[in-house]
Amino acid sequence: MRRIMFVLVFMIGICLSGEAKESGIKLIPVYEKTFEDTIVDVIFDTVTVTLKEAKAMGWKEEAFSEEEKAKGRVRIDYAKIIIFKKKTREYIGFFDWRGKEVKKYITKPDAIALVSLNGKFIGITTPIECSKGECETRFTMMTDKGDVIWEIEGLGTGPYEPSPDGKWAIGLPSVEVAEAPLEIYNKNGLFKKIENPYGIIEYCFSNDGEYLAISVGESSVWWNPEGYLMWMNSSGEIIWKAENLNVWNMYFSPGSKYLCFKSAKDSVSMILNVFRIANRTNIANFGLGKGKLYYFFPSNENNLLVANGIEKRLYLLNIVENKIRWQVNMKEGTPRTVMATEGLDKIVVGAYPNKVYIFDKNGELLVDETLPERFFMRWPRLKISQDGKRIIYAGRSGKLVAKMLKGGE
């Protein structure tokens, strides 16, 4: 029976991974704005405006439905924050919905700005004094409005990442020493240090900053199960810890109902585990290959979209039933971002350097497009509208572009 089930699953995967039928859907440009400097990162937001205001911003009228045009009010996505780079400096632009820059923060040379998981805070790590590749740095915590709320000096090389609640800065003090400990700072200084004896350490925040999960490997052999996983609350209290567990690629669901992480089954296979936080139990396991995984949960948290970066594969998982609903292959690019509309009617994958794939809720390929602009290295920044009719993305060249899905009716 086990072999029969394997063959069935394999054949389903082959059917979904074969040549896609022509959907007839194309991506048509409906908005574009170009900046002079390289875009490093961007945070999008959504606003409702009049049709006249949208057109004044540069949006084409065809971007909107007949119903929207009849009402005279439309929803648009816009870049609220853009991190640019010009030579050795990064600078942060804060924009209103009209695209007007309302505030600018220019960093010192070689500083690095990182955005929190939920896009509400920006952390800037600025070198003060450097020697032989290592630096003493200053960390600045800033809100998404551009207001500095705290700042400290005496950190290591970093860069340090801001927590989603703006309370912590977390990072490694050295880029030269593999066994450097994980450091957590708050506005008063060093808050907690997690030792890293073998140079294998990862962390992730929950979306609200209430939890921080940390995994420490205790073996240089990645499939050796020696290690531990723990998580603490925003007060720094360790609320759970599991020994003999070497894990990585962690991710909290939006409501902190689940923690996902990969662990090694053996020297060949890796397993995605879904851990229910409330009762500390592992409720689902999936064999999804060796690549780095990128996740998206819809709000009900019963399903999970997973993109495998190395194997170029997208999965839709049913967590409650512990089943792979479908899987599809992508021919080109390295998937690094996956998101969807609330009902999963449209699923979009951004793949480095410049591929966009859009699927329907059954895994059927709707759009396979090579963009003229490259995404930036950290991850593709793109967003799909709530109705699934438009996407907006940023290219490294300094362009913001929105495109609508057209055709296929």
C-alpha positions, 0 to 999 in steps of 0.5 A: 500500500505504501508503494502504491501511495508513493506512485500516486503522489509521484504521478500527481506531481508529474501532472502538475509539473508538466508543460503548462497550458496557455492561460491567455493571461498577460501582465500589462503595465499600468503604472511606473515610476523611476528613481535615480538610485538603486533600490535596496528594499521597499515596503508597500502599503495600500490606500483608497483614493479617487480615480482622478487622484490615481490617474494624477499619480500616473496610474492608467485607467485600464488598471481598474474595473468598471465597477471601481470606475463607476464608483470613482474610488479605487484601491492602489498599492504604493511604496511607503518606504524605499531604501536606496543606495548611492555609492557607499551610502544608503538613504531611506525615503518616506513617501505619502500615497501620492508618491511625494517624499515627505522625509529622508534619512541619509545614513553614514558610509557603509551603514546597513538598514534592515526592515523588521519582519512586519515592516513597522521598524527600520534598524540601521547599523552604522560602523564607528571604527573598523579594523581588519574587517570587524567594526564597532557599530551604532544601532538606530531604531526608527519607526516606519514614519522616520522617527528615531525611538532609541539608539545605542553604541558599542555593538559588534559588526552586525548588521543587527535586525530590528524586532517587529515590536521595536524593542530589540536589535539582534545579530552577530558581532563578527563576520570573521568568527563563525562561532560568534554568539547571537547578541540581543540588544535593547535601548539599555544595552546588551540584553541577552547573549546566546552562545554559538559553539559550532557556528550554526545558529538561526533565529526568527521573530513572530510577526508581532514580536511577541516570540523569538525562536532560536536554534543552535546546532551542536554539530558541524554535520548538519544531519546530526540531530544534536542541537536545541530549539528554544523560544522566548517571549518579548520579556526575554523569558525562555518559555520552551526548549527542546534538546537533541534537535538541529533545525533551521529555516524557521517561520511563525504563522501570522497569528503565532499558532504554528512554528515551521522549521526544517530538520534532517531525517538523515544525511539525504532527506530533510523534513518540514515540521509544523509545530503547534505552539499552544500544546508544544506538539508537532502536528505535521511533517512534509518531505520537501527536499533540501532547498531553502524554504519560503513561506506564506500562511493565509489568515486562517492558518489551515493551509501553507504555501511553501516555495523551495528555492533550490528545487524551484518548486511550489507546494500547497500544504494542508496542515490540519490533514497533514497532506500535500494538496499539490506541487508544481515546478518552476523552470527558471529563477530561484524562488525567494518570495511567495504570497497570495490573495486571501482565498488563494485564488491568485498565488504569486512567486517572485524568483531571482533574478527577474521571474514572476509566476502566478498560479490559481488555487489549484496550482494551474500556471496562469503567468510565467513572465521574465521581467526587464528589471532585476529584483535585488539580492536580498529578496524580491519585493512585490505585492499582489492586490487584494482582488488578485488583479494587479501586482506591484514590484521594485527593480534594482534599477530604481523602478517601481512597476505595477502590472495588471492581469489581463485576458484568460476570460 
